[in-house]
Amino acid sequence: MIIRNPALLLLAALPLMAQPASDVAAKADAYVESYVKAGKFSGSVLIAKDGKVILSRGYGMADIELDVPNKPETKFRLGSITKQFTSAAILQLQEQGKLSVTDEISKYIPDPPETWKGITIHHLLTHTSGIPSYTDNHDYIEHMRDVTASPLEFLSRFRGKPLEFKPGSQFKYDNSGFFLLGVIIERVSGMKYEDYLRQHIFDKVGMSDTGYDWPTTILKNRASGYSMDKGKIINAEYLDMGQPYAAGSLYSTVLDLYKWDRALYTTNVMSAKSKEAAFTPHLSNYGYGWFIEQQHGHKTVGHGGGINGFSTVIRRAIEEDAVAIVLSNNDYTGTPGKMGKELLGLVLGEDVHPYVERQEITADPKTFERLTGKYQVGPMAVEVRVDNGKLILQPTGQRALELHPYAPNAFFLKEVDVTVVFPGNGPGRAEEIIVNQGGEQKGKRIE
């Protein structure tokens, strides 16, 4: 926020938490409700400051068919929030002297391909190994139901593929890397991945409502996951949970993730040295299982997750002892990332604005042609094309979605809370793209 009136500087410096916690809770609740009423959120939310919970509440339905509401005790699939637990396990094993993050992975992976020579555990932790992510395979969606016999057998999905770049030279978000970390945890500890996490993290923290989300387990308070097809809410596509494994297989509640947040202020799970390693940014500001960012002058660490039927985020401002946790049981609105960031901002003294529905305008399809092409947005390539007079956006490995105009060269998605802007109004082709989904990312044309 840019403050142009010097008289406002003193007021701006006053933390919002000087207000009664009940006022902050009321603002947060009204903010979330605006998304619920617009059909943009269903799930559970928790925000806290200085070890005190400000708001902990469920919104919408955990099970639409049975009219079961979400609540703080509702269990959600976490998706990639799982990665911070995988990283913690690796750092624990390093503390125990059983491995080093500088070790080459060939020391722990049987029969590694020659191309993996020189790849270290550090490369896996930071998404800089160059190993292709199996979730980027063009046929991944077709094989989500395939039963995974064992983690080692699953490696055949990506073992033989060439590296995408020299290890350590680039950042590219990589589920294959974290899958391999799960294999390393099992081979070094002599325990199954889920058993290691249970014994060495969850039980130590008191996270009794967190675990590996096997669908066959009878699990009380489990939320059903939902997707959208042609404007209708549907049950999410089945996914064999052996596939996300150490990259995204866990479930939890906002209450348990708050216990995790509190534990990270102690040395109960990780030493101070290990926590420093986890929260040290490398390429693309990624640490070990955490993104490290600045939010209006505050250092934050966090991670989002997306998996069939679920979307999640945890954001922490360590120095201010503040946290926002948003868990959703739908995968089609894309709002948890934005909500987590803005709710954490509310706790830190920033303002929040209720959700406002964007109004679509009419645009001449001829103006779309200059926008078409491929753009690199962070670690992901996105294609923009015209189909039957409609502008389409398709990130690599994801479904295609229509871009709806709301201003010249500015578009939004109806399925998820995302805006896409192409700067400039000249007649030549657009060279840049700005994607905003809970945070602005700028991209350049690559084709």
N, C-alpha and C positions, 0 to 999 in steps of 0.2 A: 504494500500500500504506500503510495507517495503522498506525503503530507505537505501541502503548499502553505498552510497558515502556521507560522511559528508558534502562535498561541496555543495550538493544538498539540504541540510536542509533549508537554507534561501530561496531558490527559491520555495521549496515545501510549505513554510509557507505563501507565498504571495497569497492572494485570487484571484481567477480567475476574480472576478468582477472588479478588477483593470483594466482589459481589457475593451474596449468599449462594451457597451451592444449589439451593432450590431454584434460584433464578436461572443459573446456568443449565440445570437439568430441564427446566421448562422450555428454554430456548432450543436445547438439543432435541427434546421430544417433539416440539412443533416443527422443527426442521425435518426430522425423519418422517413425521406424519404427512408432510407435504409430498414426499416421494411415495408413500404408501397410497395416498388418495389418488395420485396420478397413475397408479399401477406400475411404479418404477422400483418398488422395493418390497420384499418379504423376507423376514429373517430376524436376527437378534443383534442388539447393539449394547456395548458397554464403553463408557468413558470414565476415566479416573484421574485424580491429581493428588500427589503427595500421599499415596497409600490409601486414599479414600475414594470409594466408588461414588460417582456423581449420578450416573444413570445406568441402569441395567434392566433391559426390557426386551420382550419379544414383540414382533409386529407381523400381522398377516398370519397365514396358515402354514403349519408344518406339514399338514396332510390335507389337501383340498378335498379329497374324496370323503374323508371321515370327519371333516370340520374340526380338526385338532389344531389349536393355535400355537404359534411359536412362543417360546418363553426363554428365559436365560439358561435354563437347563437343557434346552433342545440341542441335540447333537447334529453337527453339519460336517460334511466332507470339507476338508481344508484345501485340497489341491496343493499348490506350490508353497503354502506356508509350511508344509512338511519339510521343505529344504533346510530350514533353520534348525530343525531337530536332527536331521542327518548330519549337518555341519557340526553341531554340538557333539554328536557321538564321535565324529572323527577327531575333534579337538580333545575330547576325553581320552581317546586311545593314544593320542600323542602325549598327553600328560602322563599316561601310564607307561610310556616308553615302548609301546608296541608298534608304533609307526611314526613317520615324520611326514609332514605335508610336502617336504621336498623330495620324498621317495618317488621313483618312477612307478607308474601303476603296473608295469610288467612284473614287478616283484610280487604282486598279489593276484593278478589275473592270469589264469592258466591259458597257455597257448595264445598269447596276444599277437595280433598281426604286426608285421614289421613296421608299419606306418605309425604304430603307437609308441615306438621307441622314443624316449625323450619326454613323453607326456608325464607330468607329475600329478600328485594328488591336489596340489595347489591349483593346477590348471583346471581340474574338474570342479573344484570348489568355486572358482571365479568365472566359469563359462568361457574359458580361453583355450580349451584343448584343441579345437578344430574338428573334433569328432561330430559328425552329423547327428542332429537330434532325431530320434526315431519318430517323434510326433510330427515332424515335418514331411515324412514320407507321403507321397501322393495317395497311397492306398491305406494310410493309417486308419481312417474312419471306417473303411470296409472291414477291418480286422479287429475292431475294438472288443468284439465279443469272444475272440479266440482265447481259449483257456491257456494260461501260461503255466507250463509244467514246473519250471524252476527258474530262478534268476539267471543262472549260468546258461541255460538253454535259450533264454530270451535274448542273450547277447547276439545271437545270429541275425537279429533284426538290423544290426548296424555294424557288426564286427568287420565285414568285408568292404565297407564303403570307404572311398578315399577321403582324406582329411579336406576340410573346406579352406583351411589356411594353416600357416605355420603356428605351432603351439606357442601361446603367449603373445602373439602379434595382434590379435583382435578379440573383441568380445562378441559372442553370439549365444544367446540364451539356449541352453542345451540340456534337455531332459536325459539324454543318454549319459552325460557326465555324472549326474546325480544317481542314475540307476547303477552305474559302476561303483559309486561310493557305497551304495548299499551292499554290493557284493564284497567290497573290501572290508566293510564292518563285520560281515558274517565270517569271512575267512580269518580275520585277525582275532576276533573275539571268541570264535568257536560257538557263537549263538546265532539264532535266527534274528534277522533285522528287527522284527517287531518285539521279540523277547528282550533284546538288548535295550531298546528304547524304554520298554516297560520297567525293567529292573534298574537301569542307571539314570533315567530321567523322570519318567512319569511317577513312579512310586516315591522317588526322593522328593518330588515337588508336591505330591499329594494330588496329582491330576488323575483322579479315579474315573473321570468321564472322557478320557482320551485314549485312543488306540488305533489299530490298523482296521480299516473299514471293510472287512470281509462281508459281502452281502448275505452269506449263509448264517452269520451270527445273529441270534435273537438279541436285539439291542433296544432297550427301552429308551424312549424319547428321541428316536432317530427321525430326522426330517426326511421327507420325500423330496427328490430333486425334480425341477421342472424346466422345460425348454419351451420354445414357441415355434409353431409352424403355420405359415400362412395366416398370421394374426390370431391363432388360437393357442392357448396354453395346453401343452401335452406333457406326459411323463417323459423324463429325460431318457435318452438312449442308454441301454445297458453297457457297462464297461467292466471287463474282467479286471478286478483290482490288483491282480498280479502285475499288470502292465505299468501303472504309475509307480508302484513300489516306493523306493526311497526318494523319488522325485515328487510324489503327490498322493500318497495312499491313506493318510491319516484322517481321523475325525476328531472333533473336540467341541467344546462349548465356549461361549464368551467368558464364563466364570473360570473354566480351567485355563484358558489362555491368559486370563488376568493373573492366575497363580504363576504361570510361566513368566509373565512380565515382572512380578515381584521377585521371583527366584533369580532373575538376571541382575538384580541389584546386590546379590550375595555371591559367595563363592561355593554355594552348595552344589551347583551343577558344573560350573566351569571356573577355573582360576581367573584372576584378574588378567593375566597374560593371554589366556585363551579368548577372553571377551574382547580384549584389545585387538587381537587378530581378527575376530569375527566382524568387528565394526570398523576395520581399516579399509577404506575404499581403494579399489584397483580400477581396471578399465571399466568405463561406463558407470563409475561410482558403485560398483558391486563389491561387497566384502565376502564373507563366507556365509552364504545363505541369507544375506540382508542387502537391500539397497540403502545407501547412505546419501541423504539429500539435505538441502537447506530449505527451510520453510519460513519465510519472513524473518530471517536471521537466526532461526533455531535449527540446530542439527537434529535431524530425525533419522531413525533407522526403521525400516519396515519391509514388508513383502506382501504381495497379493497372491491370490490363487484362483484358478479357474479350472473346473472339471465338470463333466457332464451333470447338469442340473444345479450346480453350485458356483458361487462367486464370493470371494473372501478377501479380507485385508486386516493386517495389524500394523499400526503406526505408533512409534514410541519417540518421545522427546526425552532423551536420557537425562540431560542436565536439569531439566525442569520437572522430572519425575511425572510425566504425563503420558497417557496412552489412550488410543481409540481403537476399538475392535469391532468390526462389522462382518457378520456372517450371513450370507443370503442363500436361500434354497431355490434360486432360479439362476439361469445362466444367460438370460436374454436381455437384461436391462443395462448391465455394465456399470451400475451405479456405486457399488461398494468402494471402489478405489477413490472416487471423488468424495463420497460421504466420509470415508475414513480420514482423508486429508482435511476436509472442512471441519469435521467434528473435533479433530485434534487442534485445529486452529482456533476453534471456539474456546477450548480449554485454555489455550495459550493467550487468549485476549483478542483474537481476531473476530470479525463479524461473520455471520452466515446468512445466506438468503434462501428462502423457501424455493422449492422447485417451481419453475414456470415453463409451461408447455410452449415450444416454439411453433410459430405459424408458418406453414409452407406457402411459398409463392410460386407463381408460374414463371418458368424460364424457357427460353428458346433452346431446344436441343442442339442447334447448330453451334451454340456457344460452348458446348461441352467438349468439342473435339480438341481444343487447345489444352485441355486438362488431362487428356488420356496419356497413359504411359505407366512406367514403373518408377517408384520412388523408394528410397531407403530411409526408413523412419526408425532411428535407434538401431536395435539389432534385427529389425524385421523389414522385409521388402513387401510393399503393397502395390497391387495393380489397380489402376483406374481405367475403366473402359466404358464404352457406350453399347448397350444392348436394347434394341427396339425403342430408341429414343430416350432411354433412361440411363443415368450415370450410375455406374456400379463400382463399388470398392471391394477388393478381395485381398486380404493379407495372406501371405504364403501359408498354405496348409489349413486355411480356415474357409468358412463358407462365404459366398458372395452376398453382399447387402447393398440395397439401393441407397444412393445419396439423394436426400431431398433438399432442394434449395430453400433458404430462408432469407438470403440477401445475395447480391451479386458476388459470384465466386465463393460463396459460403454455403455449406451444406450441413445437414444433421442426419443421423441414423434414427429410425423409429424404434428399432429393436433394442438398441443400447444407447446410453447417454453419452454420445460422442458427437463432436463437431469437427468438420474438416474445412479448412480455408486454404484457398490458393491465392497467395499475395500477388498483387499487380493486376492491371486491367488492360494491358496492351494487347495488340492483335497476335503477337507471337505466342508460342507454346509456353505453358507455365513451367517454371524451373524449380519451384519450391512448393511444399505442402506443409501445413500446420495441423496436427491432429491433437485434439484436446479430449482426454478421457481421465478426469481427475488430476490433470496436470498436462501442460503443454509440451509437445514434442515437435521439433522442426525436422523436416526431411528434404532431401535433394533428389532431383530426377536422376535416374541411372539408365533409363532407356526412353 
